């Protein structure tokens, strides 16, 4: 990925093995104050030369999605973890905290209103219904929306963006002559 001069297969004739650390091993690692200076310098120099795209590449940066699972009692837990809410006193002492995020939801009328506000004034509820049926947008695998409270289907931003795409591709269908002359 970074050229032959940075390839590991010629410079590192050993196998790399990734494992998790036991609680005892983590405690030992936490006591170590810093890495050797030459290792730290090499890592810093390498990382500073990476572009934002390279840093975001999953081959370089490993990101995880954590699902909060709790045990009913402390002895039944594999590991004790305290989740720190954003903005708390503890959060201020660290560089990170977990933030619970829920996708914004739109009712069908809100989708139609959003398109009208974007000058697609001929886009009606009937157009919305036909579009989601034609695209099979209520298939959960597509991620366009979900059933919310009270068995009401709600749409996510991904669907709003897809509807906007459709309106832009067929602006002659969804803009009246008056709206088209204003743009």
N, CA, C and O atoms as a DFTB+ gen file, in Angstrom:
732 C
 N C O
     1  1       0.814      -1.202       0.000
     2  2       0.000       0.000       0.000
     3  2       0.856       1.263       0.000
     4  3       0.511       2.234      -0.673
     5  1       1.962       1.272       0.738
     6  2       2.791       2.466       0.853
     7  2       4.096       2.352       0.070
     8  3       5.022       3.133       0.289
     9  1       4.173       1.389      -0.836
    10  2       5.351       1.245      -1.673
    11  2       6.323       0.217      -1.126
    12  3       6.262      -0.158       0.045
    13  1       7.227      -0.238      -1.997
    14  2       8.178      -1.291      -1.632
    15  2       9.104      -0.867      -0.496
    16  3       9.510      -1.702       0.313
    17  1       9.445       0.433      -0.426
    18  2      10.368       0.893       0.606
    19  2       9.792       0.744       2.020
    20  3      10.545       0.723       2.994
    21  1       8.453       0.640       2.139
    22  2       7.825       0.498       3.452
    23  2       7.225      -0.894       3.667
    24  3       6.541      -1.121       4.665
    25  1       7.470      -1.812       2.757
    26  2       6.903      -3.150       2.865
    27  2       7.537      -3.901       4.032
    28  3       8.747      -3.819       4.243
    29  1       6.733      -4.621       4.774
    30  2       7.242      -5.332       5.947
    31  2       7.825      -6.699       5.618
    32  3       8.664      -7.204       6.364
    33  1       7.400      -7.304       4.524
    34  2       7.834      -8.676       4.272
    35  2       9.346      -8.817       4.110
    36  3       9.888      -9.891       4.373
    37  1      10.031      -7.770       3.689
    38  2      11.495      -7.846       3.540
    39  2      12.213      -7.435       4.814
    40  3      13.313      -7.914       5.091
    41  1      11.602      -6.560       5.587
    42  2      12.270      -6.018       6.767
    43  2      11.873      -6.720       8.065
    44  3      12.571      -6.610       9.073
    45  1      10.772      -7.428       8.038
    46  2      10.268      -8.038       9.256
    47  2      10.022      -9.526       9.010
    48  3       8.910      -9.929       8.670
    49  1      11.066     -10.338       9.184
    50  2      10.936     -11.760       8.844
    51  2      10.280     -12.589       9.946
    52  3      10.612     -13.764      10.106
    53  1       9.356     -12.001      10.711
    54  2       8.639     -12.755      11.739
    55  2       7.141     -12.571      11.527
    56  3       6.708     -11.606      10.898
    57  1       6.380     -13.475      12.039
    58  2       4.925     -13.379      11.925
    59  2       4.398     -12.479      13.031
    60  3       4.849     -12.543      14.175
    61  1       3.447     -11.649      12.672
    62  2       2.795     -10.819      13.673
    63  2       1.574     -11.561      14.189
    64  3       0.832     -12.173      13.421
    65  1       1.377     -11.502      15.487
    66  2       0.236     -12.187      16.068
    67  2      -0.494     -11.185      16.951
    68  3       0.108     -10.572      17.833
    69  1      -1.792     -11.020      16.711
    70  2      -2.587     -10.087      17.486
    71  2      -3.431     -10.870      18.484
    72  3      -4.169     -11.785      18.118
    73  1      -3.307     -10.492      19.736
    74  2      -4.065     -11.171      20.791
    75  2      -4.632     -10.130      21.736
    76  3      -4.216      -8.971      21.731
    77  1      -5.570     -10.548      22.533
    78  2      -6.054      -9.657      23.583
    79  2      -5.205      -9.880      24.823
    80  3      -4.601     -10.938      24.996
    81  1      -5.166      -8.884      25.673
    82  2      -4.370      -8.972      26.888
    83  2      -5.258      -9.371      28.057
    84  3      -6.422      -8.978      28.137
    85  1      -4.693     -10.147      28.949
    86  2      -5.413     -10.509      30.171
    87  2      -5.405      -9.290      31.090
    88  3      -4.614      -8.371      30.878
    89  1      -6.266      -9.264      32.106
    90  2      -6.255      -8.127      33.048
    91  2      -4.884      -7.906      33.689
    92  3      -4.484      -6.762      33.907
    93  1      -4.152      -8.996      33.996
    94  2      -2.815      -8.852      34.585
    95  2      -1.846      -8.194      33.608
    96  3      -1.058      -7.327      33.985
    97  1      -1.917      -8.619      32.348
    98  2      -1.038      -8.040      31.331
    99  2      -1.360      -6.567      31.106
   100  3      -0.456      -5.753      30.921
   101  1      -2.659      -6.221      31.121
   102  2      -3.044      -4.817      30.959
   103  2      -2.486      -3.967      32.093
   104  3      -2.032      -2.846      31.865
   105  1      -2.516      -4.496      33.312
   106  2      -2.000      -3.758      34.468
   107  2      -0.506      -3.490      34.308
   108  3      -0.030      -2.402      34.635
   109  1       0.234      -4.481      33.805
   110  2       1.679      -4.297      33.585
   111  2       1.930      -3.241      32.512
   112  3       2.797      -2.382      32.667
   113  1       1.160      -3.313      31.419
   114  2       1.319      -2.344      30.331
   115  2       0.986      -0.928      30.781
   116  3       1.623       0.027      30.337
   117  1      -0.005      -0.784      31.656
   118  2      -0.377       0.545      32.131
   119  2       0.724       1.166      32.981
   120  3       0.852       2.389      33.037
   121  1       1.531       0.317      33.652
   122  2       2.625       0.829      34.484
   123  2       3.771       1.367      33.625
   124  3       4.520       2.241      34.063
   125  1       3.906       0.850      32.414
   126  2       4.966       1.328      31.519
   127  2       4.626       2.754      31.106
   128  3       3.559       3.002      30.544
   129  1       5.524       3.685      31.382
   130  2       5.249       5.096      31.145
   131  2       5.271       5.442      29.661
   132  3       4.314       6.038      29.167
   133  1       6.308       5.098      28.948
   134  2       6.420       5.459      27.529
   135  2       7.095       4.343      26.739
   136  3       7.677       3.412      27.295
   137  1       6.994       4.476      25.437
   138  2       7.721       3.589      24.533
   139  2       9.164       4.069      24.451
   140  3       9.454       5.211      24.806
   141  1      10.073       3.212      23.989
   142  2      11.440       3.702      23.748
   143  2      11.388       4.876      22.765
   144  3      10.583       4.862      21.833
   145  1      12.222       5.875      22.958
   146  2      12.185       7.120      22.190
   147  2      12.280       6.870      20.682
   148  3      11.551       7.499      19.915
   149  1      13.157       5.970      20.243
   150  2      13.318       5.728      18.807
   151  2      12.059       5.110      18.192
   152  3      11.744       5.386      17.035
   153  1      11.346       4.288      18.941
   154  2      10.105       3.701      18.440
   155  2       9.034       4.786      18.337
   156  3       8.305       4.864      17.349
   157  1       8.953       5.615      19.369
   158  2       7.975       6.706      19.381
   159  2       8.218       7.682      18.222
   160  3       7.266       8.108      17.568
   161  1       9.471       8.035      17.965
   162  2       9.824       8.961      16.887
   163  2       9.476       8.355      15.527
   164  3       8.906       9.034      14.673
   165  1       9.811       7.105      15.328
   166  2       9.508       6.436      14.064
   167  2       8.005       6.406      13.809
   168  3       7.552       6.687      12.699
   169  1       7.245       6.069      14.823
   170  2       5.787       6.013      14.670
   171  2       5.221       7.401      14.360
   172  3       4.371       7.541      13.481
   173  1       5.687       8.419      15.073
   174  2       5.203       9.788      14.833
   175  2       5.524      10.247      13.417
   176  3       4.665      10.806      12.735
   177  1       6.762      10.014      12.970
   178  2       7.153      10.416      11.609
   179  2       6.303       9.721      10.560
   180  3       5.885      10.348       9.587
   181  1       6.045       8.447      10.744
   182  2       5.250       7.687       9.792
   183  2       3.816       8.224       9.753
   184  3       3.279       8.469       8.673
   185  1       3.202       8.405      10.908
   186  2       1.803       8.833      10.966
   187  2       1.606      10.258      10.449
   188  3       0.557      10.565       9.883
   189  1       2.594      11.128      10.634
   190  2       2.465      12.506      10.154
   191  2       2.450      12.590       8.637
   192  3       1.903      13.541       8.077
   193  1       3.043      11.611       7.962
   194  2       3.103      11.627       6.503
   195  2       1.880      10.998       5.847
   196  3       1.750      11.031       4.623
   197  1       0.979      10.423       6.647
   198  2      -0.217       9.804       6.089
   199  2      -1.260      10.857       5.729
   200  3      -1.447      11.835       6.452
   201  1      -1.927      10.645       4.613
   202  2      -3.017      11.534       4.224
   203  2      -4.245      11.169       5.059
   204  3      -4.299      10.079       5.629
   205  1      -5.234      12.071       5.140
   206  2      -6.464      11.725       5.876
   207  2      -7.148      10.461       5.331
   208  3      -7.723       9.687       6.096
   209  1      -7.085      10.257       4.009
   210  2      -7.685       9.065       3.415
   211  2      -6.963       7.804       3.893
   212  3      -7.602       6.796       4.196
   213  1      -5.627       7.861       3.959
   214  2      -4.864       6.710       4.426
   215  2      -5.153       6.431       5.900
   216  3      -5.263       5.275       6.307
   217  1      -5.275       7.487       6.690
   218  2      -5.569       7.297       8.116
   219  2      -6.948       6.698       8.325
   220  3      -7.152       5.945       9.278
   221  1      -7.901       7.015       7.456
   222  2      -9.267       6.494       7.590
   223  2      -9.419       5.101       6.991
   224  3     -10.421       4.429       7.239
   225  1      -8.448       4.663       6.213
   226  2      -8.515       3.355       5.559
   227  2      -8.566       2.251       6.618
   228  3      -7.755       2.258       7.544
   229  1      -9.497       1.309       6.503
   230  2      -9.596       0.242       7.505
   231  2      -8.358      -0.646       7.582
   232  3      -8.178      -1.375       8.557
   233  1      -7.503      -0.589       6.557
   234  2      -6.253      -1.363       6.634
   235  2      -5.255      -0.688       7.563
   236  3      -4.298      -1.325       8.002
   237  1      -5.459       0.591       7.874
   238  2      -4.570       1.304       8.784
   239  2      -5.220       1.491      10.149
   240  3      -4.605       1.209      11.177
   241  1      -6.443       1.960      10.160
   242  2      -7.143       2.259      11.407
   243  2      -8.248       1.243      11.624
   244  3      -9.046       0.974      10.725
   245  1      -8.288       0.697      12.789
   246  2      -9.300      -0.291      13.125
   247  2     -10.318       0.347      14.055
   248  3      -9.981       0.769      15.161
   249  1     -11.565       0.415      13.602
   250  2     -12.612       1.006      14.418
   251  2     -13.604      -0.092      14.795
   252  3     -13.850      -1.024      14.030
   253  1     -14.158       0.045      15.979
   254  2     -15.110      -0.957      16.431
   255  2     -16.421      -0.294      16.814
   256  3     -16.457       0.868      17.219
   257  1     -17.474      -1.044      16.680
   258  2     -18.778      -0.617      17.139
   259  2     -19.061      -1.437      18.382
   260  3     -19.041      -2.667      18.335
   261  1     -19.322      -0.770      19.488
   262  2     -19.525      -1.471      20.745
   263  2     -21.011      -1.550      21.064
   264  3     -21.748      -0.572      20.941
   265  1     -21.422      -2.723      21.468
   266  2     -22.797      -2.928      21.903
   267  2     -22.759      -3.130      23.406
   268  3     -22.059      -4.007      23.911
   269  1     -23.511      -2.315      24.106
   270  2     -23.522      -2.358      25.558
   271  2     -24.308      -3.583      26.032
   272  3     -25.516      -3.665      25.811
   273  1     -23.640      -4.518      26.671
   274  2     -24.295      -5.677      27.261
   275  2     -23.946      -5.683      28.738
   276  3     -22.789      -5.498      29.113
   277  1     -24.933      -5.892      29.556
   278  2     -24.687      -5.863      30.990
   279  2     -24.960      -7.221      31.610
   280  3     -25.732      -8.022      31.083
   281  1     -24.316      -7.459      32.731
   282  2     -24.567      -8.664      33.514
   283  2     -25.469      -8.262      34.676
   284  3     -25.469      -7.109      35.108
   285  1     -26.222      -9.208      35.166
   286  2     -27.130      -8.911      36.270
   287  2     -26.396      -8.687      37.580
   288  3     -26.882      -7.964      38.450
   289  1     -25.219      -9.306      37.728
   290  2     -24.451      -9.119      38.950
   291  2     -22.966      -9.092      38.604
   292  3     -22.551      -9.666      37.597
   293  1     -22.174      -8.432      39.428
   294  2     -20.744      -8.247      39.168
   295  2     -19.990      -9.555      38.937
   296  3     -19.178      -9.612      38.013
   297  1     -20.214     -10.608      39.727
   298  2     -19.464     -11.847      39.479
   299  2     -19.754     -12.475      38.115
   300  3     -18.937     -13.243      37.608
   301  1     -20.899     -12.163      37.515
   302  2     -21.238     -12.732      36.216
   303  2     -20.636     -11.985      35.044
   304  3     -20.768     -12.418      33.899
   305  1     -19.980     -10.876      35.311
   306  2     -19.415     -10.054      34.243
   307  2     -18.020     -10.531      33.875
   308  3     -17.271     -11.003      34.730
   309  1     -17.672     -10.406      32.596
   310  2     -16.324     -10.735      32.141
   311  2     -15.351      -9.614      32.474
   312  3     -14.174      -9.859      32.739
   313  1     -15.848      -8.390      32.457
   314  2     -15.007      -7.225      32.663
   315  2     -15.871      -6.098      33.211
   316  3     -17.003      -5.906      32.767
   317  1     -15.343      -5.362      34.167
   318  2     -16.081      -4.226      34.725
   319  2     -15.736      -2.981      33.918
   320  3     -14.571      -2.591      33.844
   321  1     -16.736      -2.360      33.318
   322  2     -16.537      -1.163      32.500
   323  2     -17.534      -0.118      32.951
   324  3     -18.717      -0.410      33.124
   325  1     -17.060       1.093      33.141
   326  2     -17.959       2.185      33.486
   327  2     -18.125       3.059      32.251
   328  3     -17.137       3.525      31.685
   329  1     -19.352       3.284      31.833
   330  2     -19.612       4.133      30.679
   331  2     -19.766       5.555      31.187
   332  3     -20.593       5.844      32.052
   333  1     -18.952       6.431      30.628
   334  2     -18.915       7.818      31.069
   335  2     -19.780       8.658      30.144
   336  3     -19.516       8.727      28.944
   337  1     -20.822       9.305      30.693
   338  2     -21.664      10.142      29.824
   339  2     -20.941      11.416      29.402
   340  3     -20.190      11.991      30.188
   341  1     -21.164      11.865      28.155
   342  2     -20.525      13.097      27.688
   343  2     -20.929      14.276      28.564
   344  3     -22.083      14.390      28.978
   345  1     -19.969      15.150      28.842
   346  2     -20.239      16.353      29.625
   347  2     -20.097      16.161      31.122
   348  3     -20.199      17.131      31.872
   349  1     -19.860      14.922      31.586
   350  2     -19.713      14.693      33.024
   351  2     -18.320      15.129      33.487
   352  3     -17.447      15.418      32.669
   353  1     -18.123      15.173      34.806
   354  2     -16.822      15.550      35.370
   355  2     -15.730      14.588      34.928
   356  3     -14.612      15.004      34.627
   357  1     -16.059      13.301      34.891
   358  2     -15.077      12.291      34.487
   359  2     -14.721      12.464      33.009
   360  3     -13.561      12.312      32.627
   361  1     -15.708      12.778      32.188
   362  2     -15.488      12.972      30.752
   363  2     -14.458      14.067      30.493
   364  3     -13.665      13.964      29.558
   365  1     -14.466      15.112      31.313
   366  2     -13.551      16.242      31.117
   367  2     -12.094      15.834      31.313
   368  3     -11.196      16.499      30.795
   369  1     -11.844      14.754      32.053
   370  2     -10.471      14.303      32.333
   371  2      -9.903      13.444      31.211
   372  3      -8.694      13.214      31.161
   373  1     -10.757      12.967      30.312
   374  2     -10.315      12.067      29.242
   375  2     -10.589      12.690      27.888
   376  3     -11.342      13.658      27.782
   377  1      -9.984      12.141      26.863
   378  2     -10.166      12.642      25.506
   379  2     -11.320      11.982      24.779
   380  3     -11.595      12.321      23.628
   381  1     -12.000      11.050      25.421
   382  2     -13.086      10.382      24.727
   383  2     -14.178       9.978      25.697
   384  3     -13.954       9.811      26.896
   385  1     -15.349       9.830      25.146
   386  2     -16.494       9.332      25.885
   387  2     -17.445       8.716      24.868
   388  3     -17.390       9.036      23.680
   389  1     -18.294       7.853      25.329
   390  2     -19.275       7.248      24.438
   391  2     -20.495       8.145      24.378
   392  3     -20.938       8.681      25.394
   393  1     -21.021       8.298      23.204
   394  2     -22.210       9.118      23.020
   395  2     -23.264       8.248      22.350
   396  3     -23.030       7.669      21.289
   397  1     -24.411       8.168      22.979
   398  2     -25.492       7.385      22.400
   399  2     -26.127       8.194      21.278
   400  3     -26.501       9.351      21.472
   401  1     -26.244       7.592      20.127
   402  2     -26.779       8.301      18.971
   403  2     -27.979       7.530      18.427
   404  3     -27.914       6.320      18.212
   405  1     -29.054       8.244      18.214
   406  2     -30.222       7.643      17.591
   407  2     -30.449       8.368      16.278
   408  3     -30.376       9.595      16.211
   409  1     -30.724       7.601      15.237
   410  2     -30.929       8.196      13.919
   411  2     -32.148       9.107      13.934
   412  3     -33.152       8.815      14.584
   413  1     -32.044      10.206      13.213
   414  2     -33.180      11.097      13.068
   415  2     -34.242      10.384      12.228
   416  3     -33.929       9.711      11.247
   417  1     -35.494      10.545      12.630
   418  2     -36.586       9.862      11.946
   419  2     -37.545      10.881      11.346
   420  3     -37.790      11.946      11.912
   421  1     -38.081      10.520      10.177
   422  2     -39.024      11.387       9.468
   423  2     -40.297      10.598       9.160
   424  3     -40.236       9.448       8.727
   425  1     -41.428      11.217       9.385
   426  2     -42.690      10.650       8.918
   427  2     -42.805      10.961       7.429
   428  3     -42.150      11.888       6.952
   429  1     -43.614      10.219       6.686
   430  2     -43.738      10.463       5.245
   431  2     -44.074      11.919       4.903
   432  3     -43.538      12.464       3.938
   433  1     -44.948      12.547       5.676
   434  2     -45.320      13.941       5.405
   435  2     -44.117      14.865       5.515
   436  3     -44.024      15.851       4.783
   437  1     -43.199      14.559       6.418
   438  2     -41.996      15.391       6.577
   439  2     -41.080      15.258       5.355
   440  3     -40.428      16.226       4.962
   441  1     -41.029      14.079       4.761
   442  2     -40.229      13.874       3.545
   443  2     -40.811      14.726       2.415
   444  3     -40.078      15.419       1.710
   445  1     -42.136      14.667       2.250
   446  2     -42.802      15.431       1.198
   447  2     -42.584      16.926       1.427
   448  3     -42.282      17.660       0.486
   449  1     -42.734      17.380       2.670
   450  2     -42.526      18.799       2.997
   451  2     -41.091      19.228       2.704
   452  3     -40.863      20.320       2.185
   453  1     -40.132      18.380       3.033
   454  2     -38.726      18.707       2.776
   455  2     -38.487      18.900       1.283
   456  3     -37.766      19.815       0.885
   457  1     -39.083      18.053       0.458
   458  2     -38.902      18.184      -0.987
   459  2     -39.581      19.453      -1.498
   460  3     -39.044      20.134      -2.372
   461  1     -40.737      19.769      -0.968
   462  2     -41.419      21.008      -1.368
   463  2     -40.575      22.228      -0.973
   464  3     -40.507      23.202      -1.723
   465  1     -39.943      22.178       0.182
   466  2     -39.076      23.273       0.629
   467  2     -37.842      23.427      -0.252
   468  3     -37.218      24.489      -0.278
   469  1     -37.496      22.372      -0.966
   470  2     -36.351      22.413      -1.882
   471  2     -36.816      22.677      -3.316
   472  3     -36.109      22.366      -4.274
   473  1     -38.010      23.254      -3.449
   474  2     -38.594      23.660      -4.732
   475  2     -39.059      22.510      -5.616
   476  3     -39.281      22.706      -6.811
   477  1     -39.207      21.327      -5.056
   478  2     -39.822      20.239      -5.797
   479  2     -41.298      20.231      -5.404
   480  3     -41.792      19.283      -4.794
   481  1     -41.984      21.309      -5.768
   482  2     -43.346      21.531      -5.283
   483  2     -44.388      20.614      -5.910
   484  3     -45.528      20.586      -5.448
   485  1     -44.034      19.872      -6.935
   486  2     -44.971      18.909      -7.518
   487  2     -44.789      17.517      -6.912
   488  3     -45.470      16.572      -7.311
   489  1     -43.881      17.388      -5.957
   490  2     -43.666      16.101      -5.281
   491  2     -44.741      15.954      -4.206
   492  3     -44.792      16.729      -3.251
   493  1     -45.592      14.956      -4.377
   494  2     -46.738      14.758      -3.481
   495  2     -46.604      13.433      -2.725
   496  3     -45.712      12.633      -3.004
   497  1     -47.495      13.222      -1.777
   498  2     -47.488      11.994      -0.990
   499  2     -47.621      10.769      -1.896
   500  3     -46.995       9.740      -1.641
   501  1     -48.421      10.873      -2.937
   502  2     -48.573       9.767      -3.877
   503  2     -47.233       9.429      -4.542
   504  3     -46.906       8.257      -4.731
   505  1     -46.463      10.468      -4.895
   506  2     -45.147      10.230      -5.500
   507  2     -44.233       9.508      -4.507
   508  3     -43.493       8.596      -4.875
   509  1     -44.298       9.929      -3.262
   510  2     -43.482       9.301      -2.215
   511  2     -43.845       7.821      -2.063
   512  3     -42.969       6.958      -2.021
   513  1     -45.142       7.544      -1.983
   514  2     -45.599       6.162      -1.815
   515  2     -45.177       5.294      -2.999
   516  3     -44.680       4.183      -2.812
   517  1     -45.374       5.799      -4.213
   518  2     -44.977       5.035      -5.404
   519  2     -43.471       4.775      -5.420
   520  3     -43.024       3.694      -5.802
   521  1     -42.687       5.787      -4.996
   522  2     -41.233       5.644      -5.010
   523  2     -40.774       4.571      -4.030
   524  3     -39.981       3.702      -4.393
   525  1     -41.266       4.620      -2.786
   526  2     -40.793       3.611      -1.837
   527  2     -41.251       2.213      -2.225
   528  3     -40.546       1.239      -1.962
   529  1     -42.414       2.100      -2.845
   530  2     -42.868       0.771      -3.295
   531  2     -42.016       0.278      -4.459
   532  3     -41.631      -0.891      -4.504
   533  1     -41.722       1.184      -5.410
   534  2     -40.918       0.799      -6.592
   535  2     -39.511       0.364      -6.176
   536  3     -38.959      -0.584      -6.733
   537  1     -38.940       1.058      -5.201
   538  2     -37.574       0.758      -4.772
   539  2     -37.512      -0.287      -3.654
   540  3     -36.423      -0.687      -3.242
   541  1     -38.653      -0.722      -3.171
   542  2     -38.656      -1.685      -2.059
   543  2     -37.969      -1.110      -0.834
   544  3     -37.245      -1.815      -0.131
   545  1     -38.197       0.173      -0.578
   546  2     -37.452       0.898       0.453
   547  2     -37.765       0.470       1.880
   548  3     -37.015       0.804       2.798
   549  1     -38.854      -0.261       2.087
   550  2     -39.158      -0.701       3.447
   551  2     -38.466      -2.015       3.804
   552  3     -38.677      -2.556       4.889
   553  1     -37.651      -2.521       2.901
   554  2     -36.849      -3.706       3.195
   555  2     -35.795      -3.294       4.227
   556  3     -34.962      -2.437       3.931
   557  1     -35.808      -3.875       5.421
   558  2     -34.864      -3.466       6.476
   559  2     -33.403      -3.545       6.048
   560  3     -32.574      -2.783       6.547
   561  1     -33.079      -4.444       5.143
   562  2     -31.695      -4.593       4.688
   563  2     -31.190      -3.349       3.969
   564  3     -29.981      -3.126       3.902
   565  1     -32.089      -2.540       3.435
   566  2     -31.683      -1.332       2.710
   567  2     -31.365      -0.177       3.645
   568  3     -30.696       0.775       3.242
   569  1     -31.832      -0.243       4.882
   570  2     -31.488       0.770       5.880
   571  2     -32.111       2.134       5.670
   572  3     -31.575       3.133       6.148
   573  1     -33.231       2.200       4.967
   574  2     -33.879       3.488       4.721
   575  2     -34.797       3.922       5.858
   576  3     -35.103       5.108       5.981
   577  1     -35.236       2.990       6.685
   578  2     -36.155       3.338       7.755
   579  2     -36.498       2.127       8.592
   580  3     -35.969       1.036       8.384
   581  1     -37.403       2.339       9.556
   582  2     -37.811       1.254      10.444
   583  2     -39.149       1.602      11.079
   584  3     -39.609       2.742      11.030
   585  1     -39.747       0.597      11.667
   586  2     -41.000       0.825      12.388
   587  2     -40.648       1.430      13.737
   588  3     -39.846       0.871      14.486
   589  1     -41.240       2.552      14.039
   590  2     -41.005       3.216      15.317
   591  2     -42.194       2.946      16.239
   592  3     -42.982       2.032      15.995
   593  1     -42.314       3.722      17.267
   594  2     -43.376       3.564      18.258
   595  2     -44.747       3.596      17.592
   596  3     -44.994       4.412      16.704
   597  1     -45.627       2.714      18.021
   598  2     -46.988       2.702      17.511
   599  2     -47.128       2.134      16.116
   600  3     -48.076       2.472      15.407
   601  1     -46.205       1.278      15.707
   602  2     -46.242       0.650      14.380
   603  2     -46.257       1.652      13.227
   604  3     -46.754       1.337      12.146
   605  1     -45.731       2.824      13.437
   606  2     -45.632       3.859      12.397
   607  2     -44.264       3.749      11.735
   608  3     -43.237       3.733      12.413
   609  1     -44.257       3.673      10.408
   610  2     -42.986       3.596       9.687
   611  2     -42.340       4.973       9.671
   612  3     -42.979       5.969       9.330
   613  1     -41.068       5.018      10.041
   614  2     -40.301       6.271      10.018
   615  2     -39.118       6.096       9.080
   616  3     -38.535       5.017       8.983
   617  1     -38.781       7.163       8.400
   618  2     -37.688       7.153       7.428
   619  2     -36.464       7.823       8.020
   620  3     -36.578       8.738       8.835
   621  1     -35.270       7.355       7.599
   622  2     -34.006       7.931       8.047
   623  2     -33.478       8.919       7.005
   624  3     -34.041       9.062       5.919
   625  1     -32.385       9.594       7.362
   626  2     -31.732      10.543       6.446
   627  2     -31.333       9.877       5.134
   628  3     -31.347      10.522       4.086
   629  1     -30.977       8.596       5.180
   630  2     -30.587       7.905       3.946
   631  2     -31.735       7.903       2.942
   632  3     -31.510       8.032       1.738
   633  1     -32.977       7.754       3.437
   634  2     -34.128       7.783       2.540
   635  2     -34.389       9.200       2.049
   636  3     -34.684       9.406       0.872
   637  1     -34.284      10.161       2.932
   638  2     -34.468      11.559       2.532
   639  2     -33.489      11.910       1.403
   640  3     -33.867      12.554       0.424
   641  1     -32.249      11.487       1.546
   642  2     -31.242      11.739       0.506
   643  2     -31.576      11.014      -0.787
   644  3     -31.348      11.545      -1.874
   645  1     -32.118       9.795      -0.678
   646  2     -32.489       9.039      -1.883
   647  2     -33.662       9.697      -2.599
   648  3     -33.690       9.736      -3.829
   649  1     -34.639      10.218      -1.840
   650  2     -35.772      10.922      -2.434
   651  2     -35.276      12.198      -3.115
   652  3     -35.717      12.536      -4.214
   653  1     -34.363      12.897      -2.459
   654  2     -33.788      14.119      -3.044
   655  2     -33.097      13.796      -4.372
   656  3     -33.242      14.525      -5.353
   657  1     -32.345      12.696      -4.387
   658  2     -31.684      12.241      -5.621
   659  2     -32.704      12.027      -6.739
   660  3     -32.513      12.476      -7.869
   661  1     -33.783      11.337      -6.401
   662  2     -34.840      11.061      -7.372
   663  2     -35.432      12.361      -7.905
   664  3     -35.643      12.502      -9.110
   665  1     -35.697      13.300      -7.019
   666  2     -36.281      14.582      -7.442
   667  2     -35.312      15.359      -8.337
   668  3     -35.727      15.978      -9.316
   669  1     -34.034      15.324      -8.001
   670  2     -33.046      16.037      -8.812
   671  2     -32.892      15.385     -10.184
   672  3     -32.733      16.079     -11.188
   673  1     -32.939      14.057     -10.228
   674  2     -32.808      13.354     -11.504
   675  2     -34.019      13.586     -12.404
   676  3     -33.900      13.561     -13.629
   677  1     -35.171      13.810     -11.804
   678  2     -36.404      13.995     -12.570
   679  2     -37.050      15.331     -12.209
   680  3     -38.243      15.397     -11.914
   681  1     -36.254      16.380     -12.237
   682  2     -36.766      17.690     -11.819
   683  2     -37.923      18.166     -12.694
   684  3     -38.791      18.901     -12.225
   685  1     -37.941      17.755     -13.957
   686  2     -39.045      18.161     -14.843
   687  2     -40.371      17.581     -14.355
   688  3     -41.433      18.140     -14.629
   689  1     -40.312      16.473     -13.639
   690  2     -41.515      15.823     -13.123
   691  2     -41.967      16.431     -11.788
   692  3     -43.161      16.494     -11.496
   693  1     -40.987      16.878     -10.979
   694  2     -41.307      17.293      -9.615
   695  2     -41.268      18.804      -9.384
   696  3     -41.574      19.264      -8.284
   697  1     -40.901      19.571     -10.391
   698  2     -40.922      21.028     -10.264
   699  2     -41.977      21.575     -11.204
   700  3     -42.060      21.183     -12.368
   701  1     -42.781      22.484     -10.683
   702  2     -43.736      23.148     -11.573
   703  2     -42.992      24.195     -12.378
   704  3     -41.843      24.509     -12.064
   705  1     -43.608      24.734     -13.389
   706  2     -42.974      25.747     -14.237
   707  2     -42.552      26.951     -13.411
   708  3     -41.499      27.538     -13.661
   709  1     -43.358      27.320     -12.438
   710  2     -43.048      28.487     -11.596
   711  2     -41.800      28.212     -10.753
   712  3     -40.908      29.056     -10.668
   713  1     -41.739      27.045     -10.140
   714  2     -40.575      26.691      -9.303
   715  2     -39.325      26.571     -10.170
   716  3     -38.247      26.992      -9.750
   717  1     -39.446      26.012     -11.355
   718  2     -38.304      25.851     -12.248
   719  2     -37.750      27.191     -12.689
   720  3     -36.540      27.324     -12.870
   721  1     -38.611      28.192     -12.868
   722  2     -38.147      29.516     -13.325
   723  2     -37.426      30.263     -12.210
   724  3     -36.646      31.172     -12.492
   725  1     -37.667      29.904     -10.952
   726  2     -37.021      30.575      -9.822
   727  2     -35.603      30.075      -9.610
   728  3     -34.794      30.764      -8.988
   729  1     -35.283      28.881     -10.119
   730  2     -33.937      28.332      -9.889
   731  2     -32.995      28.633     -11.016
   732  3     -31.830      28.238     -10.969
